[in-house]
Amino acid sequence: MAVRNSLFSTITNVFQQHGAVTIDTPVFEMRDILSGKYGEDSKLIYDLADQGGEDCSLRYDLTVPFARYLAMQGKKDAQQMKRYQIAKVYRRDQPIMTKGRLREFYQCDFDIAGTYDPMIPDAEVLKILCETLDAVDIKFSIKLNHRKILDGIFEVSGVPTDKIRSISSAVDKLDKLSWQDVKKEMTVEKGLDEITADRIGTYVQGLKGLDTTHLLEFLENDTAFMKNESASQGLVDIKLLLEFLDIFNIKDRVKLDLSLARGLDYYTGIIYEAIQTESEGVGSIAAGGRYDDLVGMFSGTNKNGKPKTIPCVGVSVGIERVFSILMARQNTEKIKSNATQVYIISVGDGLLKERMGLANELWKAGIKASFMHKNKPKLEKQWAACEKDQIPLAVILGKDELENSKVRIKDMRMKDGNQGGGFIIDRKDMIQELKSKIDLL
């Protein structure tokens, strides 16, 4: 938990730096709140057993509960909000521990809700994603796409409207399956004709080798593509977003990838996915996008009969996958599992009450201290406890020190014999001396 808690603290600092407030949402939601939001992944929702009340399910992610939360607050109260949440979600998946794939795991979400000028919040969310992964020292790249561009590709290719979401779900598997396997799913399993599938392939597979600049040029010169209103609007958004990302100095970390589909049904605009580049088999470590219509599914309609929605954009960091990468780097024997800064050791007689009194003094001063809960602990066991928990400083008490109002302080990180049993100082100077040493840790 020490590494995990350090991760949470680092990520929280990044989120708070951008002005976000935290909220909490229930672990379970009514089943109809979650249903129909996750495409083919809806089969991974944990449904709770019917006990004669309302049908409920464990939350699949933190985004849908957040949208429901916004709808409950009313548009005025939640019109503009930066929010973050670190909490557990649940999937009926096949766990693979080494890849950070679990049935119960933490997600770290940051979202911006409210009506703003185009692509400004989207750019900040991508900046936050980069800052977060940089802060935890993960090497990564970001795939970027737009739902309107993807839908435009499907429309230009001739995909029937009622098949667009299911075909999008198939394309989303291109990072795991070959094009031939994806094409087979589209044609054999989902009934798409081969000519249409091949047209899709020219975009999502055939253009993979192009960098973002050349890919944009190609699309702008594609007459059929640019005539599609959805596709051309998506392209306008992407170009504006890239201008903002350039200002934030992260444009070079993002690559337009037409095969990125993000299988969740609620995305309506920009979509992105961060891929780690140092460990095989882990893959995506963060993802997100714009979901302008999700809140409206829970908030009813206005006088004109239109949904009272709140546009939103966000990102979710898969903390378990980040954690698995960091743990693979570390020597677990060198991980400090607690925050104790000072260990109180007695020499000779147990001096239990004196150790307790000294601990109380350190606690009052805001110093994280501990001592062995034994009346007469053996000296070697106290040293061993200090070593085991990697406690950097020791305060040593003996009868001579007590009689002369002194203490010994020893830096436990120094393994040479120069400091011997530590150095003696006046008891009245102990707190100041310890704090000065702790500041240097």
C-alpha positions as CSV (number, residue, x, y, z in Angstrom):
1,M,0.0,0.0,0.0
2,A,3.0,2.4,0.5
3,V,3.6,2.6,-3.3
4,R,-0.1,2.8,-4.0
5,N,-0.7,5.6,-1.5
6,S,2.3,7.5,-2.9
7,L,0.7,7.2,-6.4
8,F,-2.7,8.5,-5.1
9,S,-1.0,11.4,-3.4
10,T,1.0,12.3,-6.6
11,I,-2.0,12.1,-8.8
12,T,-4.2,14.0,-6.4
13,N,-1.6,16.9,-6.3
14,V,-1.8,17.1,-10.1
15,F,-5.6,17.2,-10.1
16,Q,-5.7,19.8,-7.4
17,Q,-3.1,21.9,-9.2
18,H,-5.7,22.4,-11.9
19,G,-8.4,23.5,-9.5
20,A,-10.5,20.3,-9.2
21,V,-12.7,19.4,-6.2
22,T,-13.3,15.8,-5.2
23,I,-16.6,14.1,-4.8
24,D,-17.8,10.6,-3.8
25,T,-20.4,8.5,-5.5
26,P,-22.1,5.2,-4.4
27,V,-20.4,1.9,-5.1
28,F,-23.7,0.6,-6.5
29,E,-26.2,2.3,-8.8
30,M,-29.7,1.3,-10.0
31,R,-29.2,-1.1,-12.9
32,D,-31.0,1.0,-15.5
33,I,-28.5,3.9,-14.8
34,L,-25.6,1.7,-16.0
35,S,-27.3,-0.3,-18.7
36,G,-26.8,0.8,-22.3
37,K,-23.8,3.0,-21.7
38,Y,-20.9,0.6,-22.3
39,G,-21.6,-1.1,-25.6
40,E,-20.4,-4.7,-25.7
41,D,-18.6,-4.3,-22.4
42,S,-22.0,-4.1,-20.7
43,K,-21.7,-7.9,-20.1
44,L,-18.9,-7.1,-17.6
45,I,-21.3,-5.2,-15.3
46,Y,-21.7,-6.9,-11.9
47,D,-25.5,-7.2,-11.3
48,L,-26.5,-7.6,-7.6
49,A,-28.9,-10.4,-6.7
50,D,-32.6,-9.4,-6.6
51,Q,-33.7,-9.2,-2.9
52,G,-37.2,-7.9,-3.5
53,G,-36.1,-4.2,-3.9
54,E,-34.8,-2.2,-6.8
55,D,-32.4,-3.8,-9.3
56,C,-28.9,-2.6,-8.6
57,S,-25.4,-3.1,-10.0
58,L,-21.8,-2.4,-8.9
59,R,-20.4,0.7,-10.7
60,Y,-18.5,-0.2,-13.9
61,D,-16.7,3.2,-14.0
62,L,-16.8,6.6,-12.3
63,T,-18.1,8.5,-15.3
64,V,-21.7,7.4,-15.5
65,P,-22.2,7.9,-11.7
66,F,-20.6,11.4,-12.1
67,A,-23.1,12.2,-14.9
68,R,-26.0,11.0,-12.7
69,Y,-24.6,13.2,-9.8
70,L,-24.5,16.3,-12.1
71,A,-28.1,15.6,-13.2
72,M,-29.2,15.4,-9.6
73,Q,-27.5,18.7,-8.7
74,G,-29.4,20.7,-11.3
75,K,-27.9,22.6,-14.1
76,K,-27.3,25.8,-12.2
77,D,-25.3,24.2,-9.4
78,A,-23.2,22.1,-11.7
79,Q,-23.0,24.3,-14.7
80,Q,-19.2,24.5,-14.5
81,M,-17.2,22.1,-12.4
82,K,-13.7,20.5,-12.3
83,R,-14.0,17.2,-10.5
84,Y,-11.7,14.4,-9.5
85,Q,-12.4,11.1,-7.9
86,I,-10.2,8.2,-6.8
87,A,-12.3,5.1,-6.1
88,K,-12.9,1.4,-6.8
89,V,-14.9,0.1,-9.8
90,Y,-15.9,-3.5,-10.6
91,R,-15.7,-5.6,-13.8
92,R,-16.8,-9.3,-14.4
93,D,-13.5,-9.8,-16.2
94,Q,-10.9,-12.5,-16.3
95,P,-8.2,-11.2,-13.9
96,I,-4.5,-11.1,-15.0
97,M,-2.5,-9.8,-12.1
98,T,0.7,-9.1,-14.1
99,K,-1.2,-6.9,-16.5
100,G,-3.1,-5.0,-13.9
101,R,-6.4,-6.5,-15.0
102,L,-8.6,-7.1,-12.0
103,R,-12.3,-7.5,-11.0
104,E,-12.0,-4.8,-8.3
105,F,-9.6,-2.0,-8.9
106,Y,-9.1,1.7,-8.5
107,Q,-9.6,4.4,-11.1
108,C,-8.4,8.0,-10.9
109,D,-10.8,10.3,-12.8
110,F,-10.6,14.0,-13.7
111,D,-13.5,15.7,-15.5
112,I,-14.5,19.2,-16.6
113,A,-18.2,19.8,-16.8
114,G,-19.8,22.8,-18.3
115,T,-20.3,24.8,-21.5
116,Y,-17.1,26.4,-22.7
117,D,-15.6,27.4,-26.0
118,P,-14.5,24.5,-28.2
119,M,-11.5,22.3,-27.3
120,I,-10.3,24.5,-24.4
121,P,-11.2,22.0,-21.6
122,D,-10.3,19.1,-23.9
123,A,-6.8,20.5,-24.2
124,E,-6.5,21.0,-20.4
125,V,-7.6,17.4,-19.7
126,L,-4.9,16.1,-22.1
127,K,-2.4,18.3,-20.4
128,I,-3.4,16.9,-17.0
129,L,-3.1,13.3,-18.4
130,C,0.5,14.1,-19.5
131,E,1.4,15.8,-16.2
132,T,0.0,12.8,-14.3
133,L,1.9,10.2,-16.1
134,D,5.1,12.3,-16.1
135,A,4.7,12.7,-12.3
136,V,4.6,8.9,-11.8
137,D,7.5,8.5,-14.2
138,I,5.7,6.4,-16.9
139,K,6.8,6.5,-20.5
140,F,3.8,6.8,-22.8
141,S,2.3,8.0,-26.0
142,I,-1.3,9.1,-26.7
143,K,-3.6,8.0,-29.5
144,L,-6.2,10.6,-30.5
145,N,-9.4,10.4,-32.5
146,H,-12.8,12.0,-32.8
147,R,-16.1,10.1,-32.7
148,K,-17.4,12.4,-35.4
149,I,-14.5,11.5,-37.7
150,L,-15.0,7.8,-37.0
151,D,-18.8,8.0,-37.6
152,G,-18.0,10.0,-40.8
153,I,-15.7,7.2,-42.0
154,F,-18.5,4.7,-41.4
155,E,-21.1,6.8,-43.2
156,V,-18.8,7.4,-46.1
157,S,-17.9,3.7,-46.3
158,G,-21.6,2.8,-46.4
159,V,-22.3,1.4,-42.9
160,P,-26.0,1.4,-42.1
161,T,-26.9,3.7,-39.3
162,D,-28.1,0.9,-37.0
163,K,-24.8,-0.9,-37.3
164,I,-22.4,2.0,-36.6
165,R,-22.0,1.4,-32.9
166,S,-21.4,-2.4,-33.3
167,I,-18.9,-1.8,-36.1
168,S,-17.2,0.8,-34.0
169,S,-16.9,-1.8,-31.3
170,A,-15.2,-4.2,-33.7
171,V,-12.7,-1.5,-34.9
172,D,-11.8,-0.8,-31.3
173,K,-10.3,-4.3,-31.2
174,L,-7.6,-3.5,-33.7
175,D,-5.0,-2.9,-30.9
176,K,-5.5,-6.6,-30.0
177,L,-6.5,-8.4,-33.2
178,S,-5.3,-8.4,-36.8
179,W,-7.2,-6.5,-39.5
180,Q,-8.3,-9.8,-40.9
181,D,-9.8,-10.9,-37.6
182,V,-11.6,-7.6,-37.2
183,K,-12.9,-7.7,-40.7
184,K,-14.2,-11.2,-40.1
185,E,-16.1,-10.0,-37.0
186,M,-17.6,-7.1,-39.0
187,T,-18.7,-9.3,-42.0
188,V,-19.4,-12.8,-40.6
189,E,-20.6,-11.9,-37.1
190,K,-22.2,-8.5,-37.7
191,G,-23.4,-8.9,-41.2
192,L,-21.5,-6.1,-42.9
193,D,-20.7,-6.6,-46.6
194,E,-17.1,-7.1,-47.5
195,I,-16.9,-4.0,-49.8
196,T,-18.0,-1.7,-47.0
197,A,-15.5,-3.4,-44.6
198,D,-12.7,-2.9,-47.1
199,R,-13.6,0.8,-47.4
200,I,-13.3,1.1,-43.6
201,G,-10.0,-0.7,-43.7
202,T,-8.5,1.9,-46.1
203,Y,-9.0,4.5,-43.3
204,V,-8.5,2.6,-40.0
205,Q,-5.8,0.2,-41.3
206,G,-4.3,1.6,-44.5
207,L,-3.4,5.0,-43.1
208,K,-1.7,3.8,-39.9
209,G,1.8,4.7,-41.2
210,L,1.0,8.4,-41.6
211,D,2.0,10.9,-38.9
212,T,-0.6,13.4,-37.7
213,T,0.3,16.2,-40.1
214,H,0.2,14.0,-43.2
215,L,-2.9,12.2,-42.0
216,L,-4.7,15.5,-41.7
217,E,-3.6,16.5,-45.2
218,F,-4.8,13.2,-46.6
219,L,-8.3,13.6,-45.0
220,E,-8.6,17.2,-46.1
221,N,-7.9,16.1,-49.7
222,D,-10.5,13.3,-49.5
223,T,-13.5,14.8,-51.2
224,A,-16.0,12.2,-50.0
225,F,-14.8,12.5,-46.5
226,M,-14.9,16.3,-46.4
227,K,-18.4,16.3,-47.8
228,N,-19.6,14.4,-44.7
229,E,-20.7,17.0,-42.2
230,S,-19.8,14.8,-39.2
231,A,-16.3,14.1,-40.5
232,S,-15.5,17.6,-41.5
233,Q,-16.6,19.0,-38.1
234,G,-14.5,16.4,-36.3
235,L,-11.5,17.5,-38.4
236,V,-12.0,21.1,-37.4
237,D,-12.1,20.1,-33.7
238,I,-8.9,18.1,-34.1
239,K,-7.0,20.9,-35.8
240,L,-8.1,23.4,-33.1
241,L,-7.2,21.0,-30.3
242,L,-3.7,20.5,-31.8
243,E,-3.1,24.3,-31.7
244,F,-3.9,24.3,-28.0
245,L,-1.8,21.3,-27.3
246,D,1.1,23.0,-29.0
247,I,0.7,25.9,-26.5
248,F,0.8,23.4,-23.7
249,N,3.9,21.8,-25.2
250,I,2.4,18.3,-25.5
251,K,1.5,18.3,-29.2
252,D,4.4,15.9,-30.0
253,R,3.0,13.4,-27.5
254,V,-0.2,12.9,-29.4
255,K,-0.8,11.0,-32.6
256,L,-4.0,11.0,-34.6
257,D,-5.1,7.3,-35.0
258,L,-8.3,6.6,-37.0
259,S,-8.5,3.1,-35.5
260,L,-9.1,4.3,-32.0
261,A,-12.8,3.8,-31.3
262,R,-13.2,3.5,-27.5
263,G,-16.1,1.1,-27.2
264,L,-18.1,3.0,-24.6
265,D,-21.3,4.3,-26.1
266,Y,-21.5,7.6,-24.3
267,Y,-18.5,9.4,-26.1
268,T,-19.6,12.1,-28.5
269,G,-16.4,14.0,-29.5
270,I,-12.6,13.8,-28.9
271,I,-11.4,10.4,-27.6
272,Y,-7.9,9.4,-26.5
273,E,-5.9,6.6,-25.0
274,A,-2.5,6.7,-23.3
275,I,-0.3,3.6,-24.1
276,Q,2.7,2.8,-21.9
277,T,5.8,2.0,-23.9
278,E,8.1,0.2,-21.4
279,S,6.3,-3.1,-20.4
280,E,4.9,-5.6,-22.7
281,G,1.3,-6.8,-22.3
282,V,0.1,-3.9,-20.2
283,G,-1.1,-1.7,-23.0
284,S,-3.5,1.2,-22.2
285,I,-3.0,2.9,-18.9
286,A,-5.4,5.8,-19.3
287,A,-8.2,6.8,-21.5
288,G,-11.1,9.3,-21.9
289,G,-13.0,11.7,-24.1
290,R,-15.9,14.0,-24.5
291,Y,-19.4,13.0,-23.5
292,D,-21.8,15.8,-24.1
293,D,-25.1,13.9,-23.9
294,L,-24.6,11.6,-20.9
295,V,-25.9,13.9,-18.3
296,G,-29.0,14.5,-20.4
297,M,-29.9,10.8,-20.1
298,F,-30.6,11.4,-16.4
299,S,-31.8,15.0,-16.2
300,G,-35.1,15.1,-18.1
301,T,-36.0,17.7,-20.8
302,N,-36.5,21.4,-20.9
303,K,-39.6,23.3,-22.1
304,N,-38.7,22.7,-25.7
305,G,-38.5,19.0,-25.1
306,K,-34.7,18.8,-25.4
307,P,-32.5,17.0,-22.8
308,K,-31.2,19.3,-20.1
309,T,-27.6,18.2,-20.6
310,I,-24.2,19.4,-19.4
311,P,-21.3,19.0,-21.7
312,C,-18.4,17.1,-20.1
313,V,-14.9,15.9,-21.0
314,G,-12.6,13.7,-18.8
315,V,-9.9,11.2,-18.4
316,S,-9.5,8.0,-16.3
317,V,-6.1,6.7,-15.2
318,G,-6.0,2.9,-14.6
319,I,-4.0,3.0,-11.4
320,E,-3.6,-0.8,-11.1
321,R,-1.8,-0.9,-14.5
322,V,0.5,2.0,-13.5
323,F,1.1,0.2,-10.1
324,S,2.0,-3.0,-11.9
325,I,4.6,-1.2,-14.0
326,L,6.1,0.6,-11.0
327,M,6.3,-2.6,-8.9
328,A,8.1,-4.4,-11.7
329,R,10.8,-1.8,-11.4
330,Q,11.3,-2.0,-7.7
331,N,13.1,-4.2,-5.2
332,T,10.2,-4.9,-2.9
333,E,12.6,-5.4,0.0
334,K,13.6,-1.7,-0.3
335,I,10.0,-0.4,-0.2
336,K,9.3,1.5,3.1
337,S,5.8,0.3,4.1
338,N,5.2,2.9,6.9
339,A,5.9,6.6,7.4
340,T,7.7,6.3,10.8
341,Q,10.6,8.8,11.0
342,V,12.0,8.0,14.5
343,Y,12.3,4.8,16.5
344,I,12.7,5.0,20.2
345,I,15.2,2.5,21.6
346,S,16.0,1.7,25.3
347,V,19.3,0.4,26.5
348,G,19.6,-1.8,29.6
349,D,16.4,-1.6,31.7
350,G,13.2,-1.5,29.6
351,L,12.4,2.1,30.5
352,L,8.8,1.6,29.1
353,K,7.3,4.6,30.7
354,E,10.1,6.8,29.6
355,R,9.8,5.5,26.0
356,M,6.1,6.2,26.1
357,G,6.6,9.7,27.4
358,L,9.2,10.4,24.8
359,A,6.9,9.1,22.0
360,N,4.1,11.3,23.3
361,E,6.5,14.3,23.1
362,L,7.4,13.5,19.5
363,W,3.8,13.0,18.5
364,K,2.9,16.4,19.9
365,A,5.7,17.9,17.8
366,G,4.3,16.3,14.7
367,I,7.0,13.7,14.4
368,K,6.1,10.2,13.2
369,A,7.5,8.0,16.0
370,S,7.2,4.5,17.2
371,F,8.6,2.2,19.9
372,M,8.5,-1.5,20.8
373,H,5.4,-2.6,22.8
374,K,7.4,-4.6,25.3
375,N,8.2,-3.9,29.0
376,K,11.8,-5.0,28.5
377,P,12.6,-5.4,24.8
378,K,16.0,-6.9,23.8
379,L,18.3,-4.3,22.3
380,E,19.0,-6.4,19.2
381,K,15.3,-6.8,18.5
382,Q,14.8,-3.1,18.7
383,W,17.6,-2.5,16.2
384,A,16.1,-5.2,14.0
385,A,12.7,-3.6,14.1
386,C,14.2,-0.3,13.1
387,E,16.1,-1.9,10.2
388,K,13.1,-3.9,9.0
389,D,10.8,-0.9,8.8
390,Q,13.6,1.3,7.3
391,I,13.1,3.9,10.0
392,P,15.8,6.6,9.3
393,L,16.4,7.9,12.8
394,A,16.7,6.4,16.3
395,V,16.5,8.1,19.7
396,I,18.3,6.0,22.2
397,L,17.6,6.2,26.0
398,G,19.7,4.8,28.8
399,K,19.9,5.5,32.5
400,D,22.9,7.8,32.1
401,E,21.1,9.8,29.4
402,L,18.0,10.1,31.6
403,E,20.0,11.2,34.7
404,N,21.7,13.9,32.7
405,S,18.7,15.1,30.7
406,K,20.3,13.9,27.5
407,V,19.4,11.6,24.6
408,R,21.3,9.9,21.8
409,I,20.4,10.3,18.2
410,K,21.6,7.9,15.5
411,D,21.1,8.1,11.8
412,M,20.1,4.5,10.9
413,R,20.9,5.1,7.2
414,M,24.6,5.4,7.8
415,K,26.2,2.0,7.9
416,D,29.7,3.0,8.6
417,G,31.1,2.9,12.2
418,N,32.0,6.6,12.5
419,Q,28.9,7.6,14.4
420,G,29.1,4.6,16.8
421,G,26.1,4.6,19.1
422,G,25.0,8.0,17.9
423,F,25.7,11.5,19.2
424,I,24.5,12.9,22.6
425,I,22.5,16.1,22.8
426,D,20.5,17.9,25.5
427,R,16.9,16.7,25.8
428,K,15.6,20.2,25.3
429,D,17.3,20.4,21.9
430,M,16.0,17.0,20.8
431,I,12.9,18.1,18.9
432,Q,14.7,20.8,16.9
433,E,17.6,18.5,16.0
434,L,15.2,15.7,14.9
435,K,13.2,18.1,12.8
436,S,16.3,19.5,11.1
437,K,17.4,16.0,10.2
438,I,13.9,15.0,9.0
439,D,13.8,18.0,6.7
440,L,16.9,16.6,5.0
441,L,15.4,13.1,4.5
